[in-house]
Amino acid sequence: FVGAFVVEATLVGLGMALVLNERFPGRPLMRSLLLIPWSLSRIVVGLLWIGLLDFEFGALNGLLHRAGLIDSYLAFFKDGFTSLNVLVAVYMWNQAPFATLLFLAGMQSIGEDLYAAAEVDGAGYWQRFAHVTLPALRPILFLVLVLCTVNAFLMLDLIYILTMGGPGYDTTTISWLGFQTTFKFFKFGPGTAILYTLTALCLLMTLVYHRLVLSGFEAEA
């Protein structure tokens, strides 16, 4: 869950930031609409997506069936693999706008003279992205990776609303296991140990990101 969420939220956030960094009609409106998923409470987000994806009364099943795209309603939360991917997608929809805002702020701080110099040297759009934009965004990328990882490790509310850790244990994350152990079975010692493990994992991943993303940047600085 953590790996899939971090990759999806980072890539989607970066992609949306690249789009919103360009000049086009309606860009201020798009930036405003971008904040709506992120501003919603995750309880509200969970209830919203239940209304869309529920097997019996979900709006998505109704629309697909009326359009003739499916013969019978789809059970999005019946299969463990599908449930996990839906959970990742819903959380990504909620959190990717924040990553977009961070990336967009980083892009707008890059001097236009750097892009102009690269263009004079014959660099195309993707070459400018790879050799100008990405190197300048490394501190922002590090921050996004750390925040996404911590948020993913600690996420509880969407699991509670959408899957309750099921079907079976297929969407039981470490945070949900710690929550259940502590507050459902009242095993405070093991529950605390599980949640301390999350702290260690977050610290470990932060060190890994620092080594992969920032080590060369700090040497250059």
N, C-alpha and C positions, 0 to 999 in steps of 0.2 A: 504493500500500500504506500509506504513512504517513498520508495524508489519511483514508482509510477507517478505519484502525485508531484514530486519534485521535478521530474523531467517534463511532465505535461505543463505544469504551471509556469516553469521557466521558459519553455519554448513558446507557449501561447502568449505569455506576457511580452516576450521579446518581439514576437511577430506583430502583435497589436501595437506595440510602441513604434515599430518601424513604419507601420501604416499611418499612425497618428502624427508622426514626425514630418510627414509630407504635407504640402499645402494643397487642399482641395475644398470645394464648397461643402459646407456642413461640418467642418472639422470641430468647431466649438461645441456643436450639438452632440457629436459623437463622443467627445471627451466627457461631457456631462452625463450621457447615458452610460458610459463606462463605469461610473461610480455606483450605479444602482445595485448590481449584484453584491459588490463589496460592502455596501452600507447596510444591507439587510442582516438581521440577526440569523444565526445559523439554525435556530429553531424554525424561524419563518421560512428559510431556504428549504429545510427538510420537508415541511408541510407543503410548500409549493410544489416540490418535485414529486411528492406522493400523489398530489392531485394530477400530475402529468403522467406518471408511470404506473399507477396502481392497476392491477390486473382487471378488476371488475368495473371501476368507474373512472379510470385514468383517461385524460383528454387525448393523449398521444395514441393510445390504442383505438379510441373512437375515430380519430381523424384518419389513421392509416386504414382502418376497416372500411370507412365510408369512401375513401379514395380507391379502394380495390387493391391496395398494395399487400394486404395480408388476409388470409382466409379465416384465421381465428386469433383471438387476443393473445398477446405475448406476455409471459410471466417474467418480468425483468428481475424479480427478487427470488425466483425459485431455484436457480442454478447458482452455485457458489462463485464460479468464475465471473459470470455475468453480474452478480450482485457486487462483487469487489470492484469491477470496472465501472459500474454505475456510481458507486460510492466515490471512486476517484474522480470521475467526470463531474459529479455534482460539486465536490469540494473544490475542484479546479475552477469551475464556473464561478464559485464564490470568491476565490482568493486570487485568481490570475489578474484581475484589474489592479490590485495593489502592486503586483510585480510590474505591470505595465506602467504605472505612475512612476515607479522608481527608475525603470529603464528610460522612460521618456524624459525625466528630469536630467539623467545622465547624458542623453543624446543632445539635449538643448544646451548643455554646457560645453560641448565640443566646438572649438573655433571653426568658423567657416573657411578660414585661410588654409586649414589642413586639407579639407575636401577640395578646395580650389587647386592647391599644389598637386594633390594626387590626380586630379582631372587633367591638369596640364601635362603630367607625366604619362597620360594615356590610360589611367586606371578606369575600368568600368564600374558599374554600380556595386556588384558583388565583391570586386577587388577593393573598392573603398570601404565596404562593410567589413571585410576580413582584416584589412591592414590599418584602418583608421578607427572605425566605430568600435569593433570588438576590443582592441587593446585599451581604448580609453574607458570602456565600460567594465573593466575587470574588478574594480572596487565595488561597483554596483552589483555585478554578477555574484560576487562573494556574499554581499549582504542579502540578496534575494535567495541564494541557496541556503544560507543559514536560517533565515526566517521561515522559508518553506519547509525545511526539515524539522525545525522545532514545532511549527504549527501542525505538521502531519503526525509527528510522534505524540502530541498531546491532544489530538482531536477526539472528542467523545460525543458531542451533541448530535452530529449527523448520524453516527452509528446508532445512537439511542432512538432517533426518530425513524430511520429508514430500515435498519436490518436487525437491531438488537444482537449483533454479533453473528447472526445466522446467514443462510441456513446452516445448521450444525454449528461449526466453529470457523466457517470459511471467511468471515469478515471480522473475526476476533483479533484485534490488534493488541499490542502490548499494553497500551493505555486502557483499552476496554477490559482486558484481563485483570489489570491492577484494580480498576474500578469495581469490577464484579467481585474479585477476591476480598476487597476491603469492605464494601458497603452492602453486598448481597449475602456473602457467607461470613462476614464479620471476622475474617482472618487478618487482623491488622498487621501482624508481623510480616507474613509473606506478601501481603498487598503493598506494604511500605517498601519492601525489598524490590518488588517489581517496578514500582514507580521511581525508586532511586536508580534502577537500571536505565530508565529513560534519560535521566540526567547524564549518566555516563555516556550513553549513546549519542546524545546531542553534543556533548563536549568532544567526543571522538570524531564525529562527522565535521564539526567546526575546524578541528585541526587538519583533517584530510582536505577540506575545501581550501583552507589557508595555504597548504602545501601545493595544491594543484593550481590554484587561481592566482594567488597573490605573491608567491615566492619570487618569481621573475620580475613582477611589477615593482616590488620593494627594492630589488637589486638595481633596477634601472633608475628608480627615483633617487 
